[in-house]
């Protein structure tokens, strides 16, 4: 019962102004760090492929925009769909790649994980979680989810067809076909998950915008 109370209290914070502002700051700063983290790969990539390279920071930047719109009592169904699907997909993908790289390393598993790996796993799990939690506010339809599907599936094709996927740990050299299959599967799972989360009418869904402006 106590755990349920804490969960209900936490969910109520999702549409409070203070909480939205904190998430906005965290995602904005995380996006900047993410683009910086990709700096070497971006510098080595032809300019016409650049939009398809920095996956995670683009997802968090999209969610930053969604939060900013909520704070001014606006919304964009397309960016809600884009943010939700990509936050979950790339959040889970990054954690899986870090763990796979450690598992395939010649070092013992835990010794292969440095502090930046733990930081990246925590932040990317947070990305996936916030996408799921805020799905209760999303109001996108078939058009938006189809547009997002087209983008992320094209991104997958380019990542592993052209070779512009995020750089993998050295221990994962030669695993690109398996990673490509995993990535495509995760794209489909993410699309299906957010279709299931947003389209049906369920009691926990909140069709309205976050109502922080009605709180004291």
Backbone as CSV, one residue per row, in Angstrom:
resi,resn,N_x,N_y,N_z,CA_x,CA_y,CA_z,C_x,C_y,C_z
1,UNK,0.832,-1.205,0.000,0.000,0.000,0.000,0.869,1.258,0.000
2,UNK,1.949,1.232,0.832,2.835,2.394,0.909,3.529,2.631,-0.430
3,UNK,3.963,1.542,-1.101,4.602,1.689,-2.408,3.642,2.297,-3.426
4,UNK,2.390,1.897,-3.349,1.389,2.449,-4.256,1.214,3.950,-3.998
5,UNK,1.236,4.350,-2.731,1.096,5.772,-2.410,2.248,6.571,-2.983
6,UNK,3.468,6.049,-2.852,4.622,6.752,-3.399,4.538,6.865,-4.905
7,UNK,4.075,5.801,-5.553,3.963,5.831,-7.010,2.918,6.863,-7.441
8,UNK,1.770,6.872,-6.774,0.733,7.839,-7.117,1.220,9.268,-6.878
9,UNK,1.971,9.473,-5.793,2.532,10.794,-5.534,3.487,11.194,-6.658
10,UNK,4.342,10.268,-7.090,5.311,10.561,-8.140,4.606,10.909,-9.447
11,UNK,3.586,10.136,-9.810,2.866,10.387,-11.053,2.210,11.761,-11.029
12,UNK,1.743,12.191,-9.847,1.131,13.516,-9.758,2.138,14.630,-10.014
13,UNK,3.418,14.346,-9.824,4.433,15.379,-10.053,4.677,15.637,-11.538
14,UNK,4.260,14.717,-12.381,4.603,14.807,-13.800,4.066,16.074,-14.465
15,UNK,2.940,16.582,-13.995,2.401,17.784,-14.638,2.480,19.017,-13.737
16,UNK,3.430,19.002,-12.808,3.685,20.198,-11.997,4.771,21.038,-12.669
17,UNK,4.602,22.336,-12.579,5.519,23.257,-13.249,6.970,23.025,-12.836
18,UNK,7.215,22.856,-11.539,8.581,22.678,-11.048,9.218,21.432,-11.648
19,UNK,8.455,20.358,-11.693,8.979,19.102,-12.228,9.265,19.223,-13.724
20,UNK,8.353,19.887,-14.452,8.565,20.090,-15.886,9.811,20.936,-16.142
21,UNK,10.033,21.940,-15.327,11.204,22.796,-15.489,12.492,22.020,-15.218
22,UNK,12.471,21.163,-14.200,13.656,20.336,-13.914,13.953,19.403,-15.075
23,UNK,12.916,18.724,-15.564,13.104,17.821,-16.707,13.576,18.574,-17.945
24,UNK,13.030,19.773,-18.144,13.458,20.587,-19.284,14.948,20.884,-19.195
25,UNK,15.415,21.291,-18.031,16.832,21.606,-17.851,17.697,20.366,-18.028
26,UNK,17.269,19.249,-17.440,18.052,18.010,-17.534,18.171,17.547,-18.980
27,UNK,17.056,17.566,-19.711,17.085,17.105,-21.096,17.842,18.071,-22.008
28,UNK,17.714,19.361,-21.740,18.442,20.345,-22.539,19.953,20.175,-22.368
29,UNK,20.397,20.085,-21.112,21.822,19.918,-20.855,22.310,18.553,-21.343
30,UNK,21.473,17.524,-21.169,21.841,16.204,-21.655,21.984,16.162,-23.166
31,UNK,21.131,16.916,-23.858,21.225,16.974,-25.322,22.527,17.627,-25.758
32,UNK,22.895,18.715,-25.083,24.148,19.395,-25.413,25.331,18.455,-25.194
33,UNK,25.331,17.766,-24.051,26.407,16.809,-23.780,26.422,15.691,-24.822
34,UNK,25.227,15.228,-25.212,25.143,14.153,-26.187,25.723,14.548,-27.531
35,UNK,25.383,15.742,-28.007,25.955,16.203,-29.273,27.471,16.363,-29.152
36,UNK,27.941,16.821,-27.981,29.395,16.930,-27.770,30.038,15.547,-27.791
37,UNK,29.386,14.569,-27.191,29.909,13.202,-27.148,30.070,12.637,-28.561
38,UNK,29.224,13.050,-29.485,29.279,12.583,-30.880,30.255,13.396,-31.734
39,UNK,30.965,14.341,-31.139,31.724,15.308,-31.938,32.696,14.655,-32.917
40,UNK,33.408,13.602,-32.478,34.383,12.964,-33.371,33.707,12.247,-34.535
41,UNK,32.596,11.558,-34.240,31.890,10.879,-35.315,31.243,11.869,-36.270
42,UNK,30.709,12.958,-35.735,30.118,13.991,-36.594,31.173,14.611,-37.507
43,UNK,32.368,14.814,-36.968,33.442,15.410,-37.776,33.878,14.480,-38.899
44,UNK,33.704,13.169,-38.714,34.133,12.198,-39.719,33.011,11.796,-40.669
45,UNK,31.825,12.399,-40.526,30.651,12.012,-41.305,30.345,13.059,-42.374
46,UNK,30.046,12.640,-43.626,29.629,13.613,-44.649,28.427,14.421,-44.166
47,UNK,28.391,15.671,-44.544,27.399,16.597,-44.001,25.973,16.142,-44.273
48,UNK,25.740,15.475,-45.408,24.370,15.085,-45.745,23.854,13.931,-44.882
49,UNK,24.729,13.236,-44.150,24.271,12.170,-43.254,24.166,12.639,-41.806
50,UNK,24.573,13.858,-41.525,24.655,14.319,-40.141,23.343,14.199,-39.359
51,UNK,22.172,14.503,-39.953,20.942,14.398,-39.155,20.654,12.997,-38.637
52,UNK,21.272,11.974,-39.248,20.977,10.594,-38.866,21.987,10.021,-37.873
53,UNK,22.969,10.802,-37.465,24.042,10.249,-36.629,23.764,10.355,-35.128
54,UNK,23.493,11.540,-34.580,23.377,11.666,-33.115,21.992,11.256,-32.609
55,UNK,21.782,9.959,-32.446,20.446,9.441,-32.156,19.908,9.879,-30.787
56,UNK,20.632,9.567,-29.728,20.131,9.861,-28.379,19.952,11.354,-28.117
57,UNK,20.939,12.201,-28.455,20.714,13.634,-28.194,19.575,14.224,-29.008
58,UNK,19.320,13.688,-30.195,18.184,14.178,-30.972,16.875,13.788,-30.300
59,UNK,16.837,12.584,-29.715,15.645,12.155,-28.977,15.393,13.050,-27.778
60,UNK,16.440,13.326,-26.987,16.254,14.172,-25.804,15.982,15.619,-26.187
61,UNK,16.541,16.073,-27.315,16.236,17.426,-27.787,14.769,17.540,-28.190
62,UNK,14.230,16.483,-28.819,12.816,16.482,-29.190,11.934,16.538,-27.946
63,UNK,12.330,15.792,-26.900,11.537,15.818,-25.667,11.664,17.164,-24.970
64,UNK,12.826,17.804,-25.074,12.991,19.152,-24.545,11.983,20.102,-25.191
65,UNK,11.816,19.975,-26.497,10.842,20.803,-27.209,9.422,20.505,-26.738
66,UNK,9.105,19.220,-26.551,7.774,18.840,-26.068,7.505,19.477,-24.704
67,UNK,8.478,19.409,-23.812,8.312,19.994,-22.479,8.157,21.502,-22.542
68,UNK,8.947,22.130,-23.407,8.842,23.586,-23.562,7.456,23.977,-24.044
69,UNK,6.918,23.229,-24.976,5.565,23.509,-25.462,4.533,23.324,-24.357
70,UNK,4.704,22.273,-23.532,3.783,22.081,-22.414,3.808,23.284,-21.469
71,UNK,4.992,23.812,-21.252,5.124,24.929,-20.313,4.449,26.198,-20.807
72,UNK,4.210,26.300,-22.111,3.486,27.464,-22.640,2.089,27.050,-23.117
73,UNK,1.632,25.890,-22.586,0.274,25.412,-22.857,0.039,25.129,-24.337
74,UNK,1.035,24.536,-24.977,0.929,24.142,-26.378,1.338,22.687,-26.516
75,UNK,1.138,22.129,-27.690,1.577,20.768,-27.932,1.839,20.554,-29.416
76,UNK,2.618,19.546,-29.732,2.865,19.114,-31.105,2.754,17.601,-31.146
77,UNK,1.671,17.053,-31.692,1.521,15.597,-31.748,2.697,14.901,-32.432
78,UNK,3.262,15.509,-33.489,4.392,14.858,-34.161,5.588,14.740,-33.226
79,UNK,5.945,15.825,-32.544,7.116,15.780,-31.673,6.869,14.912,-30.453
80,UNK,5.611,14.806,-30.004,5.297,13.850,-28.941,5.583,12.430,-29.403
81,UNK,5.128,12.098,-30.614,5.371,10.758,-31.150,6.857,10.511,-31.355
82,UNK,7.533,11.483,-31.940,8.968,11.335,-32.212,9.748,11.169,-30.914
83,UNK,9.459,12.033,-29.945,10.185,11.975,-28.677,9.932,10.662,-27.951
84,UNK,8.671,10.263,-27.841,8.356,9.052,-27.106,9.037,7.824,-27.682
85,UNK,8.889,7.621,-28.978,9.448,6.429,-29.628,10.965,6.433,-29.572
86,UNK,11.589,7.568,-29.882,13.055,7.594,-29.937,13.682,7.583,-28.543
87,UNK,13.044,8.205,-27.558,13.562,8.127,-26.199,13.642,6.679,-25.739
88,UNK,12.577,5.940,-25.981,12.557,4.544,-25.541,13.550,3.709,-26.350
89,UNK,13.508,3.852,-27.670,14.374,3.030,-28.519,15.848,3.238,-28.207
90,UNK,16.292,4.486,-28.253,17.715,4.737,-28.081,18.149,4.638,-26.628
91,UNK,17.213,4.847,-25.693,17.544,4.613,-24.294,17.878,3.157,-24.041
92,UNK,17.018,2.260,-24.513,17.251,0.825,-24.342,18.448,0.371,-25.178
93,UNK,18.571,0.875,-26.398,19.659,0.471,-27.296,21.018,0.763,-26.680
94,UNK,21.181,1.958,-26.139,22.484,2.338,-25.587,22.872,1.444,-24.415
95,UNK,21.930,1.175,-23.534,22.217,0.303,-22.393,22.594,-1.092,-22.884
96,UNK,21.863,-1.609,-23.862,22.154,-2.941,-24.393,23.545,-3.002,-25.010
97,UNK,23.945,-1.962,-25.734,25.260,-1.963,-26.372,26.389,-1.879,-25.337
98,UNK,26.196,-1.079,-24.297,27.213,-0.983,-23.252,27.386,-2.328,-22.553
99,UNK,26.279,-2.971,-22.220,26.344,-4.272,-21.553,26.924,-5.341,-22.472
100,UNK,26.542,-5.309,-23.745,27.084,-6.288,-24.697,28.582,-6.088,-24.873
101,UNK,29.012,-4.840,-24.959,30.435,-4.567,-25.092,31.218,-5.078,-23.895
102,UNK,30.671,-4.896,-22.696,31.343,-5.395,-21.493,31.366,-6.919,-21.459
103,UNK,30.270,-7.544,-21.900,30.191,-9.006,-21.895,31.177,-9.635,-22.879
104,UNK,31.445,-8.948,-23.987,32.349,-9.481,-25.011,33.800,-9.079,-24.786
105,UNK,34.051,-8.249,-23.800,35.409,-7.800,-23.521,36.252,-8.927,-22.948
106,UNK,37.554,-8.824,-23.146,38.466,-9.815,-22.575,38.586,-9.651,-21.073
107,UNK,38.277,-8.468,-20.567,38.324,-8.227,-19.125,37.092,-8.834,-18.454
108,UNK,37.146,-9.067,-17.147,35.932,-9.463,-16.425,34.838,-8.421,-16.627
109,UNK,33.605,-8.882,-16.597,32.464,-8.041,-16.953,32.456,-6.715,-16.198
110,UNK,32.506,-6.760,-14.871,32.405,-5.529,-14.084,33.626,-4.637,-14.268
111,UNK,34.781,-5.230,-14.489,35.981,-4.419,-14.720,35.924,-3.692,-16.053
112,UNK,35.121,-4.178,-16.962,35.000,-3.547,-18.267,34.137,-2.294,-18.227
113,UNK,33.348,-2.155,-17.176,32.443,-1.015,-17.071,33.104,0.094,-16.255
114,UNK,33.379,1.209,-16.907,33.965,2.359,-16.212,32.839,3.286,-15.769
115,UNK,33.191,4.355,-15.040,32.148,5.206,-14.457,31.280,5.870,-15.522
116,UNK,31.887,6.189,-16.686,31.077,6.807,-17.741,30.033,5.833,-18.284
117,UNK,30.349,4.542,-18.279,29.357,3.545,-18.713,28.161,3.538,-17.776
118,UNK,28.429,3.583,-16.472,27.331,3.599,-15.503,26.508,4.878,-15.639
119,UNK,27.191,5.988,-15.857,26.482,7.257,-16.041,25.613,7.216,-17.287
120,UNK,26.160,6.690,-18.385,25.399,6.620,-19.626,24.225,5.656,-19.506
121,UNK,24.420,4.540,-18.822,23.307,3.599,-18.654,22.192,4.218,-17.815
122,UNK,22.551,4.916,-16.742,21.531,5.552,-15.898,20.766,6.612,-16.683
123,UNK,21.489,7.444,-17.434,20.823,8.525,-18.173,19.951,7.971,-19.292
124,UNK,20.402,6.912,-19.951,19.610,6.355,-21.045,18.400,5.572,-20.542
125,UNK,18.533,4.913,-19.401,17.347,4.299,-18.805,16.345,5.371,-18.408
126,UNK,16.850,6.514,-17.934,15.966,7.635,-17.625,15.238,8.137,-18.856
127,UNK,15.923,8.170,-19.993,15.277,8.564,-21.247,14.109,7.647,-21.568
128,UNK,14.356,6.345,-21.512,13.296,5.390,-21.829,12.117,5.536,-20.871
129,UNK,12.434,5.731,-19.587,11.377,5.839,-18.574,10.543,7.089,-18.768
130,UNK,11.180,8.239,-19.032,10.398,9.462,-19.173,9.510,9.412,-20.415
131,UNK,9.960,8.736,-21.458,9.108,8.577,-22.630,7.839,7.811,-22.308
132,UNK,7.987,6.732,-21.536,6.824,5.927,-21.160,5.923,6.705,-20.201
133,UNK,6.515,7.362,-19.208,5.714,8.081,-18.214,4.897,9.205,-18.839
134,UNK,5.489,9.933,-19.767,4.787,11.075,-20.358,3.877,10.680,-21.509
135,UNK,3.841,9.390,-21.841,2.910,8.946,-22.883,1.468,9.213,-22.483
136,UNK,1.197,9.354,-21.182,-0.178,9.635,-20.733,-0.661,10.997,-21.196
137,UNK,0.265,11.878,-21.582,-0.116,13.195,-22.073,-0.129,13.272,-23.600
138,UNK,0.430,12.279,-24.268,0.577,12.349,-25.721,-0.763,12.191,-26.419
139,UNK,-0.900,12.882,-27.535,-2.174,12.855,-28.273,-1.933,12.737,-29.773
140,UNK,-0.920,11.963,-30.160,-0.668,11.809,-31.589,-1.572,10.735,-32.187
141,UNK,-1.662,10.744,-33.515,-2.512,9.795,-34.225,-1.728,8.951,-35.212
142,UNK,-2.460,8.319,-36.128,-1.820,7.418,-37.095,-0.823,8.147,-37.982
143,UNK,-1.171,9.357,-38.407,-0.275,10.096,-39.299,1.075,10.327,-38.644
144,UNK,1.049,10.759,-37.386,2.301,11.058,-36.698,3.134,9.801,-36.452
145,UNK,2.486,8.703,-36.050,3.254,7.493,-35.762,3.816,6.900,-37.050
146,UNK,3.118,7.068,-38.163,3.640,6.588,-39.448,4.839,7.421,-39.897
147,UNK,4.770,8.736,-39.678,5.917,9.587,-40.018,7.141,9.215,-39.188
148,UNK,6.925,8.984,-37.907,8.038,8.596,-37.040,8.573,7.224,-37.444
149,UNK,7.681,6.307,-37.791,8.120,4.987,-38.243,9.004,5.113,-39.479
150,UNK,8.588,5.968,-40.411,9.386,6.168,-41.612,10.769,6.699,-41.287
151,UNK,10.846,7.641,-40.335,12.130,8.237,-39.975,13.061,7.212,-39.322
152,UNK,12.575,6.504,-38.293,13.495,5.638,-37.557,13.871,4.400,-38.366
153,UNK,12.968,3.926,-39.236,13.340,2.784,-40.079,14.337,3.198,-41.156
154,UNK,14.160,4.413,-41.704,15.164,4.941,-42.629,16.499,5.118,-41.917
155,UNK,16.438,5.598,-40.691,17.653,5.771,-39.899,18.379,4.435,-39.720
156,UNK,17.613,3.367,-39.440,18.212,2.041,-39.287,18.885,1.580,-40.575
157,UNK,18.198,1.782,-41.702,18.748,1.372,-42.992,20.054,2.112,-43.268
158,UNK,20.070,3.409,-43.013,21.275,4.199,-43.258,22.381,3.839,-42.268
159,UNK,22.002,3.621,-41.016,23.002,3.288,-40.000,23.825,2.065,-40.408
160,UNK,23.131,1.018,-40.860,23.828,-0.237,-41.114,24.022,-0.522,-42.598
161,UNK,23.389,0.288,-43.453,23.638,0.177,-44.880,24.793,1.054,-45.311
162,UNK,24.796,2.287,-44.797,25.860,3.242,-45.125,27.004,3.148,-44.118
163,UNK,26.693,2.705,-42.893,27.725,2.582,-41.871,27.878,3.803,-41.003
164,UNK,26.764,4.482,-40.709,26.827,5.692,-39.873,26.207,5.444,-38.499
165,UNK,26.084,4.172,-38.106,25.548,3.858,-36.779,26.511,4.377,-35.707
166,UNK,26.002,4.599,-34.497,26.899,5.032,-33.413,28.067,4.057,-33.268
167,UNK,29.225,4.610,-33.021,30.405,3.765,-32.884,30.216,2.778,-31.743
168,UNK,30.534,1.517,-32.005,30.355,0.449,-31.027,31.643,0.229,-30.246
169,UNK,31.548,-0.390,-29.060,32.772,-0.754,-28.333,33.678,-1.631,-29.193
170,UNK,34.986,-1.513,-28.999,35.934,-2.289,-29.793,35.699,-3.789,-29.648
171,UNK,35.232,-4.200,-28.489,34.991,-5.627,-28.257,33.853,-6.172,-29.109
172,UNK,33.064,-5.282,-29.731,31.925,-5.725,-30.541,32.234,-5.713,-32.036
173,UNK,33.489,-5.585,-32.386,33.869,-5.611,-33.802,33.397,-6.907,-34.458
174,UNK,32.765,-6.785,-35.614,32.260,-7.947,-36.343,30.847,-8.344,-35.980
175,UNK,30.231,-7.646,-35.017,28.865,-7.996,-34.596,27.813,-7.122,-35.267
176,UNK,28.223,-6.310,-36.239,27.290,-5.351,-36.843,26.014,-5.995,-37.390
177,UNK,26.075,-7.157,-38.065,24.808,-7.761,-38.541,23.842,-8.075,-37.404
178,UNK,24.369,-8.592,-36.306,23.509,-8.901,-35.159,22.965,-7.620,-34.531
179,UNK,23.802,-6.602,-34.453,23.357,-5.316,-33.900,22.285,-4.705,-34.791
180,UNK,22.457,-4.812,-36.106,21.460,-4.275,-37.039,20.108,-4.957,-36.831
181,UNK,20.110,-6.274,-36.674,18.865,-7.002,-36.447,18.231,-6.597,-35.119
182,UNK,19.056,-6.469,-34.089,18.549,-6.031,-32.788,17.943,-4.635,-32.880
183,UNK,18.632,-3.737,-33.589,18.163,-2.358,-33.708,16.830,-2.288,-34.438
184,UNK,16.708,-3.012,-35.532,15.449,-3.034,-36.273,14.327,-3.600,-35.409
185,UNK,14.611,-4.672,-34.683,13.597,-5.256,-33.806,13.170,-4.269,-32.729
186,UNK,14.142,-3.537,-32.178,13.832,-2.553,-31.144,13.009,-1.398,-31.706
187,UNK,13.266,-1.025,-32.959,12.446,0.015,-33.599,10.990,-0.420,-33.664
188,UNK,10.759,-1.643,-34.101,9.389,-2.141,-34.223,8.720,-2.257,-32.858
189,UNK,9.462,-2.739,-31.862,8.911,-2.839,-30.507,8.540,-1.461,-29.979
190,UNK,9.408,-0.474,-30.209,9.150,0.886,-29.720,7.907,1.471,-30.374
191,UNK,7.774,1.278,-31.679,6.599,1.783,-32.388,5.328,1.112,-31.876
192,UNK,5.369,-0.189,-31.697,4.198,-0.911,-31.206,3.865,-0.502,-29.778
193,UNK,4.892,-0.315,-28.949,4.660,0.067,-27.559,3.930,1.397,-27.463
194,UNK,4.398,2.400,-28.214,3.772,3.714,-28.087,2.441,3.790,-28.822
195,UNK,2.246,2.947,-29.807,0.907,2.824,-30.388,-0.053,2.267,-29.346
196,UNK,0.392,1.264,-28.599,-0.435,0.654,-27.560,-0.662,1.612,-26.392
197,UNK,0.366,2.389,-26.030,0.246,3.301,-24.898,-0.674,4.479,-25.177
198,UNK,-0.694,4.951,-26.420,-1.358,6.214,-26.723,-2.725,6.035,-27.374
199,UNK,-2.865,5.067,-28.256,-4.116,4.980,-29.019,-5.322,4.526,-28.208
200,UNK,-5.256,3.477,-27.379,-6.480,3.054,-26.676,-6.902,4.078,-25.630
201,UNK,-8.208,4.144,-25.388,-8.725,5.002,-24.318,-8.723,4.193,-23.027
202,UNK,-7.858,4.567,-22.067,-7.775,3.858,-20.798,-7.920,4.880,-19.667
203,UNK,-8.366,4.443,-18.482,-8.616,5.388,-17.396,-7.397,6.223,-17.015
204,UNK,-6.177,5.623,-17.131,-4.990,6.370,-16.700,-4.505,7.381,-17.733
205,UNK,-5.076,7.351,-18.931,-4.669,8.321,-19.945,-5.170,9.711,-19.590
206,UNK,-4.357,10.715,-19.859,-4.745,12.102,-19.629,-4.694,12.806,-20.971
207,UNK,-5.850,13.080,-21.544,-5.886,13.691,-22.864,-5.470,15.170,-22.819
208,UNK,-5.628,15.800,-21.661,-5.331,17.216,-21.585,-3.826,17.435,-21.436
209,UNK,-3.421,18.668,-21.634,-2.034,19.045,-21.410,-1.711,18.984,-19.924
210,UNK,-0.422,18.905,-19.580,-0.075,19.006,-18.158,-0.666,20.281,-17.563
211,UNK,-1.312,20.155,-16.418,-2.098,21.269,-15.863,-1.392,21.959,-14.709
212,UNK,-0.090,22.199,-14.872,0.643,22.838,-13.781,0.092,24.217,-13.444
213,UNK,-0.487,24.904,-14.437,-0.930,26.272,-14.207,-2.173,26.326,-13.327
214,UNK,-2.779,25.167,-13.036,-3.923,25.130,-12.129,-3.503,24.758,-10.711
215,UNK,-2.176,24.508,-10.535,-1.698,24.102,-9.227,-1.208,25.318,-8.449
216,UNK,-1.116,25.150,-7.178,-0.565,26.215,-6.340,0.743,25.753,-5.744
